[in-house]
Amino acid sequence: MEAFVNHTGIVAPVDRVNVDTDAIIPKQFLKRIERSGFGQFLFYEWRFFENGEVNPEFEPNKARYEGASVLISRANFGCGSSREHAPWAILDYGYKCIIAPSYADIFYNNCFKNGILPIRLSEEQVEDLFQRTAKHEGYKLNIDLENKVLSDEHGLRIEFELDEHRRHFLLNGLDDIGLTLQHEDKISAFEAKRAAQAV
């Protein structure tokens, strides 16, 4: 998994509360067996009309947000069913960081396991980011995970909270398997000892 240390990216808004996982990646697209390729279906029913044409009213579809890698949204992001495909789709589309006031627990945990940084800020701080994103075309945020600081080119500086275990995961590009393999020498020694005892 790619490490997340410091990232600067264009911010795209999804100004909705209770964005559920079926809106993030609709159920009809869950048949793929790989983790990749889900980005094309992200927010599918909002991004496209029923005839397949792009919906120009859906904010992230607008040209000013092309190439965005930071997503801002409202409270309870990622609610609904516990499909891990939701963070797969978000990452595959190109978003590396999500900022919202709150998240559904399972979605929040799945983000870290897939290399996405979900940041919790207050309702007021998130509203300020929405205002800044609307005001400045191509608005960018810098996310400094080492120091847990968000900043922009217009004087913004916000410190955010994140527990050290999850921060360690992202800074070192570790998922659960990678974390276990950090102790590979001890695991091998234990297995060798057990094999010797069995003889």
N, C-alpha and C positions, 0 to 999 in steps of 0.2 A: 504494500500500500504506500502511496506517495506521502511523504511527510508534509505537514502543514506548519510552517514556521512564521512566515510573513507573506501577506498577500495584498496586492492592490488591484481593485477591479471596479468596473462600472456597476452601478446599483440599479436593479430593476424592481419595481413595486408590484405587489399583488395585494391590493387594498381591500382585503376581505377577512372577516373573522371565521373561525371554525373551518379552515381549509382542510378537508378530510382526504384520506389517502386515495379514495376512489376518484376524487377530483384531480389529485396529483397524477395518478396513473390508473385510468379506468380498467375495470375487471376484465374486459374483453381482450386486453393486451398482455395478460399475465401468462400466456401459454409458452413463451420463450423459455428455453432451458439455460441460456447463458445470462450472465449479469449485464452484458453490454447490449446496446441497441434499443434501450427503453426511452432514451432521451427524446426521440422523435414523437413519442406519445405523451410527453409531459403536458399536463393541463389540457389534454386533447379537446375536451368538449367546450373549453373556454377559448382555446387558440383557434379553433376551426368551426365553421358553420357545418350544418348537416351535409351540404353538398361537397364538403372538402376544401372550400375556399377559406383563406386566412381571414380571421375576424380582426379588422383593423382597430376595433374599439377595445380589445383586450390589451392592457397597458404594455406588457412585455413584448408584444408584437410590433410596437412602434420602433421606427428606425433609430431613434435616440437611445434605445436600450440594446441595440445590436452588440453582441459579444459580452453582455453582462455576465458577471461571475459571482455577484453578491445579490441575494434576494431579500427584500424586506416584506414583512406581512404583519398581520394582526394576531390577536390572542388565539391560543389553542390550535396552533398550526400542527398539522399531521395527525389530527384526531381520526376516529373511525377504525377500520380494520387494521390489523397489525402487519400488513404486507411489507416485507423488506424491499419489495420492488420500488416503493416510493422513493427512498433515498438513492436507489440505483438509477432511477429516471432523472432525479435532480442532478446527480453527479455527471451522468452521461450527457445531459444537456449542456453542462458547463458551469453549473453553480457550485462553488466551493464553500460558501458561507451563507447561512440563513440568519436573519435577525428578526426577532419577534418578541412580544412580551411573555409568551408562554407556549409550551409545546405539550402534545400528548406524550406520556412517558416512554412508550415503546418506540415511537418514531424518534424521539430525542436520543435514546440509547442506540438505535440503529444507525443514526447519523455518524456517531463516533466510530462505529465498527466498519464504516465505509469511507472514512476519510473526509467527512463533511463537518465543518464547525458550526453548530447551532448556538447562537449567542442570545442570551436573555437580557433585555433592557426594559426599563419602565415604559408604561404607556406614553408618558410625556416625551421620553427620549426617542421612542420609535416614531411618534408624531413629528418630532423635529426632523428626523431623517426623511420622512415622506415629504415634508416641506422643502428640504434642501434638494431632494431628488427632482421635485417638480420645478424648482427655480433654476437649477444649473443643468443645462444639457450635457450629457456625458458625465454626470456626477460620479465621482469615484470616492471610495473609502479605502483606507489602508488598515489592514487588520494585523496587528503585531501580537502574535500569540505568546511569544516569549515574555513580554511585559504586560500582556492582557490589556491592550490599549487600542481603541478605535480612533482614527483621526482622518481629517480631510484637508484640502488646500485652502479652506475658508475659516480656519481657526478652531474647528471642532476638535475636542479631545475628550474621550470618554473611557474611563476604566471599567472593565467588565469582570464579572466573577466567573470562575470555572474551577471545579475541583481538580486537584493535582493529578489524580489518577487518569482522568480523561485528557487532561492537558498533556501528560506524558505519552499517552497513546498517539495523539496527533503529531506532537513534535518529533516523534521517532518513527512515524509511519507504521504503527503496529495495530494489527487486529488481534483477536483472541489467540489465534494460532501463533502469530508472530511473538506475542507476549510469552507464550509457553516455550517457544523455541529459544528464547533468551537463556533458558535454563537447560539447554540441550546437553551440556557436559554432565550436569548432575543427573539428568534422566538416563543418559548412557551408562553412567557409573552405577546407578541403581539397577538397571537392567542386567548389567554384567554381573553384579553381586548376586542377584536373584538366580541368574542362570548357573552360577557356580554352586550355589546352595542346593540347586535341584539335582546336581550330579551325584 
